[in-house]
Amino acid sequence: MQDNPLIIALDFGSLNEVERFLEPFNKHNLFLKVGMELFYKEGPRTVHTLKEMGHRVFLDLKLHDIPNTVLSAMRSLSSLGCDLVTVHAAGGRAMMEAAMEGLEAGTPAGETRPACVAVTQLTSTEEARMQAEQLIPVSLEESVLHYAALAKSAGLDGVVCSAWEAGKIMERQGNGFLTVTPGIRMGTDSHQDQKRVATPEKAREAGISAIVVGRPIIRADKPVEAYETWMEAWKGATR
Ligand SMILES: O=C(O)c1cc(=O)[nH]c(=O)n1[C@@H]1O[C@H](COP(=O)(O)O)[C@@H](O)[C@H]1O
């Protein structure tokens, strides 16, 4: 993730829709996120198709189960050839260690293990709700920082967080620890269900590893133009 990618969230219901969306992008090498909706419908062939087109793939299934189940699931996922996968940090240290063990075990010889990042607090969560519904008495920032430390201690490569917490995470866990941030919106975009939102410029200033953008690009009238505008805003003059 040295190149600070903008990852497009392919939140579509079928591979046909994805192929239609990608058609006009023929000049671009993209980093694409496959989430639950698409993977549950179309399965592993989604990853194979996108990899054959030359794109990088973030397979975002947010695993959260007992360690043994997560270990086996990650062994299966790492054999698909994706570049990045997710777990929920709330699954705990033993579960995250099991995820890493499964990923190592399932990566074919001579290939690179997918990077693994832990979701801290979803970007659709705000502090009052976290405290009331998850009975976490500390601030949201403290909860995110705690989960980031736990993920690092379990050997993960980074976390999913909002742009608001990313700076402090890197301060504590080092710049090599990945910060992947959804909830990115331009000034005039609707926030929809996102709560901890930042602009691409703020994300860049925070030194974030990668941003994830879905609806503002995939629902745009002209997706390629939208992507190029987003890339300009994200990369700025310095990257
Ligand atoms: O793991 C994720 O990617 C994720 C974590 C999180 O805290 N918030 C979040 O929005 N996401 C994903 O990032 C994407 C954001 O999409 P938009 O809100 O449409 O830009 C969706 O595919 C979400 O599943």
The ligand as a Tripos MOL2 file, in Angstrom:
@<TRIPOS>MOLECULE
LIG
   24    25     1     0     0
SMALL
NO_CHARGES

@<TRIPOS>ATOM
      1 O1        -14.5580   -2.3450    6.1340 O.co2     1 LIG1
      2 C1        -15.0010   -1.4330    5.4120 C.2       1 LIG1
      3 O2        -14.6190   -1.3070    4.2710 O.co2     1 LIG1
      4 C2        -15.8790   -0.4350    6.0480 C.ar      1 LIG1
      5 C3        -15.6810   -0.2010    7.3960 C.ar      1 LIG1
      6 C4        -16.3120    0.9010    8.0120 C.ar      1 LIG1
      7 O3        -16.0980    1.1870    9.2000 O.2       1 LIG1
      8 N1        -17.1410    1.6780    7.2460 N.ar      1 LIG1
      9 C5        -17.3950    1.4220    5.9330 C.ar      1 LIG1
     10 O4        -18.1410    2.1940    5.3120 O.2       1 LIG1
     11 N2        -16.8040    0.3400    5.3290 N.ar      1 LIG1
     12 C6        -17.1010    0.0160    3.9130 C.3       1 LIG1
     13 O5        -16.6900    1.0900    3.0800 O.3       1 LIG1
     14 C7        -17.6330    1.3270    2.0210 C.3       1 LIG1
     15 C8        -18.0840    2.7610    2.0910 C.3       1 LIG1
     16 O6        -18.9860    3.0160    1.0740 O.3       1 LIG1
     17 P1        -19.6260    4.4640    0.8260 P.3       1 LIG1
     18 O7        -20.2000    4.9250    2.1400 O.co2     1 LIG1
     19 O8        -20.6700    4.2010   -0.2240 O.co2     1 LIG1
     20 O9        -18.4880    5.3370    0.3640 O.co2     1 LIG1
     21 C9        -18.7470    0.3000    2.1950 C.3       1 LIG1
     22 O10       -18.5160   -0.7540    1.2790 O.3       1 LIG1
     23 C10       -18.5960   -0.2100    3.6180 C.3       1 LIG1
     24 O11       -18.9020   -1.5880    3.7310 O.3       1 LIG1
@<TRIPOS>BOND
     1     1     2 2
     2     2     3 1
     3     2     4 1
     4     4     5 ar
     5     4    11 ar
     6     5     6 ar
     7     6     7 2
     8     6     8 ar
     9     8     9 ar
    10     9    10 2
    11     9    11 ar
    12    11    12 1
    13    12    13 1
    14    12    23 1
    15    13    14 1
    16    14    15 1
    17    14    21 1
    18    15    16 1
    19    16    17 1
    20    17    18 2
    21    17    19 1
    22    17    20 1
    23    21    22 1
    24    21    23 1
    25    23    24 1
@<TRIPOS>SUBSTRUCTURE
     1 LIG1         1 GROUP 0 **** ****
